[in-house]
Amino acid sequence: MFRQYVYSDNNIRLAMKMNGKTLYYHYNAHGDVVAMTDENGKVIAEYTYDAWGVVLKNTATTTEARANPYLYAGYTYDKEIEQYYLMARYYEPEQGVFTAYDPDPGDEDDPQTMNGYDYGQNNPVMHVDPDGHWVWLVVNAGFAAYDGYKAYKKTKSWKKAGIATVKGAIGGGKFKLARKAMGGTFRVASRVTGKHNVYTLNHKVTKKPVYVGRTKNIKARKRTHAKTHPDTYMEVRARGISYASARGLEHRYYLKLGGKKKLRNKIRPISKKNRKYKEYMSQSRKYWR
């Protein structure tokens, strides 16, 4: 069955188009899909879950609603195996664990990240894990959609709630644009011009990396390092990426290459207290080799 989806510029899934019909998603503050409505605001599906994502109720009444694969935290649900597909691996809600080991390196300064199977740092109420790599605070995922849920609680109208959800997700000024785009697939992704580079300084004799860094000006940084680290040469690991991706990628190399125990870096690239730690690491994943 062919399906198309409508997304906001914040990457929130707003609607599904199938068989010439449009179904709207409604979320709670956790990012769970709690209901779906048709173009007239009629409820055609309602869902409830336990804290870990076990489906407790699914009242889908139409062919289109039953085809919806997105449920708890907006994850893709595989009905055959009763697990959620989180891109990098599957999540088993009955046990509250991943079925495969975490593909990203853990951080020795944060012991909770060293368990390769636990979900959401064992706190599914406050954390979600959209891609199976890094947990995110729920406040980063659900509040735009929560506008729609609050509208429903206030008006008891899923049609009005759908409008509130869209406006909350993409902003009132862009709401008309989104409505016009409903005739086809609509998705506006946030794009940041990539001007940042990540590099290592490798020892001229051993060829092993001894320093990790990032810069917007490779030539200038080379001149600086020629004075401070004359026994090394620069190897650029990634070019023209966003600031967030560069921050995360620099830190990935820092961890993999031994951190402060083996590198000349005097400062940890990302503090364990940095609130954007998970965001930086997630953004950099696609550049990680």
N, C-alpha and C positions, 0 to 999 in steps of 0.2 A: 504494500500500500504506500503510495507516494504522499509524503507530507512536506509542507513548507513551514518555516517558523519566522516569526517577527521578533526582532531584538531591539532593545533600546541602545543608546550610545554608551550606556554603562554596562552593556552586555547582559542585561536582564531579559529573560525570555518572556515575552508578553502574550503571544498568541500562537496557535497552530492552525494551519489551513489544510483541509483534507476533504475530498469529494465535493469541492465547491463551497464548503462551509468553513466558518471561522470560529474557533473556540478560544476563549480568553482564560489565561491563568490567573489564579488568585493565591497569594502567599501570606504566611504569617511572619512574625519578626525573625524566626529562625531560618527563613528561606524555604520552608516546606510548601509544596503545592497543597492547599487545603480545599480548593474547589476549582471547577471549570464551568464556564457559562457560554451560552451561544450568543448570536448577534442581538437577540432580544432581551438578554439578561436572565434567561431561564437557567437555573442550575441543572446541569446534566451530569455532574459528578461531585462528590464530596469525599474527602479523605481524612483519616486520623492515623496517628502513629504513636508508638511509645518513644521514650527518649533516645533510643538507639536506632530507630528507623524501621522497626517491625510494623508492617501495615496492619492496623487494627480494623479499619473500615475503608471500603472502596465501593461507592454506590454508582459507578459509571453505568449510564442507561442507554447510551447510543454506541453505534459501531465506532464512530470517531473518538468518543471519550474512552472507550475500552482500548483503543490503539495508542493512547497517550503513554509514553514510557517514562515520563518525568514525575517523580514523587518526592520522597523525603529529601530535604535540603536541595531540591532541584536536581538530584542525581538521576541517572538512567537506571531504571529497575529492570532486571532480567527475570521475567516471571517463571521461566523454566527452572532456574536454579535458585530462585528467591534470594538473589544477591544484587548489590548495586555495583555498576561498572563505573569506576572513577578514573578512567583513562589509563593510568599506570598499572592498576591492579583492581581486583574485586574486593568488595567489603561485605562481610557476612554479619547482618544485623542481629541475628539470634544470639550469637556469641560476642558481638561487639568488637570484632577483630578483622584485620585484613587477611586474605588467604595467601598472600605472597609477601616476601620481605621488602622493606622500604628500599627503593632504588637510589635514594639520595643519601649522602653520607650524614651521619649523626654529628652532633656538636658536643665535644667532651665537656664544655662549660655548661651545657644544659642536659643533664642526665635523662630527662624525659624524652629527648629526641633519639636516644640510643636504643630504645625498644623498637625493633623494626616491624612489629605487627600490631601494636595498639592503635586505636582509632581516636583521633581528636584529643590526644594526650589524656585519654580516659575521662574526658569531660565533654560529652556530646551536646550538652545544653548550651555551652558557651563557645564551642568550636565546631567548624566544618572543615572538610578536606576535599575541595572540588576536583583535584586531579591526582590524588593518591600520593602526593609528594610532600606537601607542607600544609599544616593546619592554619586556618584563618579564624580570627575572632568573628563571631556571628554578627556583631555590629557593622562589620564591613560588607555583609552580604544581604541583610534582610530589611533594613529600615525603609528603603524606597518602596518595596513591595508592601511593607506594613501599612503605608498610607491607604492602600486599597482595602486591606483587612479592617482597618479602623472605620473606613467609610461604610463598609457592610454592617459592622456592629452598630453604627449610629443610625443608618437609614434602612437597614434590612433589605437593601436593594443591591443585588450583585451587579446589575447594569451600571449603577452609579459607582460602585466599588471598582469596576473595571476601568472607568474613566479616571478615577483617582489613582489607581495603580499606574496607568500609563503616564499621567502627568507627573506623578512622584518620581517615576523612573527616568523620564527623559526631559522633564521641564515643560511648563505650560506653553512656552514659545514654540516648542517643536512638536506639540501635540497634533496640530493640523497636518504637519508634514507626515507624521506617522500614519494618520488616518488615510491620507491620500495614497500612501504606499501599500496599503493593505491589499491592493489588487495583485501584488507580486511579492516576492521575497524581499524583505527590507532589513538591512543590518548596517549600522554605522558604528564602526569600531574606533575607539580613541587611538590616535596615532601620535607618537612623539618622534620627531626627527632625530635619528641616531647620529650623534657626533662624538661618542665616547669610545675609547679603545682600552682593552685589557691586555697586559703584557707580563712577561716574566723576564728576569735577568738571570741568564745562565752562566755558570762559571766557564771561562775559556778553556780550561784544561779538562775538567770532569764532565762538562756539558750539562751538569745538573742544575736545576733552578735553585737560586738562592734568595730570590726576592720576587714579590708579586706586587703589581701596581696597576693603576688606571690613569688615563690622561686624555685630554682633548687635543693636545699638540704633541705628536710623537717626536718630531725633530727637536723641539725644545727640551723635552724630557730626556732624550738621548744625550744631549749636550750636558745636562745636569748630572746624569748618572756616570758619564765618562769621567767626571771629576770625583764623585763620591764612591763609585764602584768600578774603578778602572780595570779590574780583573774579570769583568763580565761583558756579555753582549746581550742586546735586547731581542727577544722573540715575541712578536705580536700574536696574541692568541685569538683576539676577536676585534674586528674593526667596525666602526660606524653603527654602534648599538646605542640604545637609550641609556639614560643615567641610571635608572633602576636596574636594568639588566647588567650594566657594568658593575654596579655595587655588588650585586649578588654573585656574578661570575668571579670577580676578584676574590670574594670570600670563599667560594667553592675551591678555587685553586689554593688558597691559603690553607684551608683545612686538609685538602688532599696531600699537599706537599709537606705537611708536618707542623704547620703553624709556627709559633714563636720558638719552639724547640729546635727546629731545623732551618728556619729562614732568618734573614736579616731584618725583616720587618719588626720595628719596635712597637708598632701600634696595630692592634687587631682591626681588620678592615671594617667590620660591623660589630658594634657592641651588643652583647647578649641582651641588653636592656633597650635596645633600639626598637621602637614600636613598629617599624616598617621591615623588620628582619624577614618575616615570612613573605612579605610582598616582594622584596628584592630577590630572595632565593627562588621564588616561583617564576618571576619574570625572566630570570637568567637560565632557567632549565633548558630552553630550546637551543641554547648556545653551548651547553655542556657536552663535552666529548669524553 
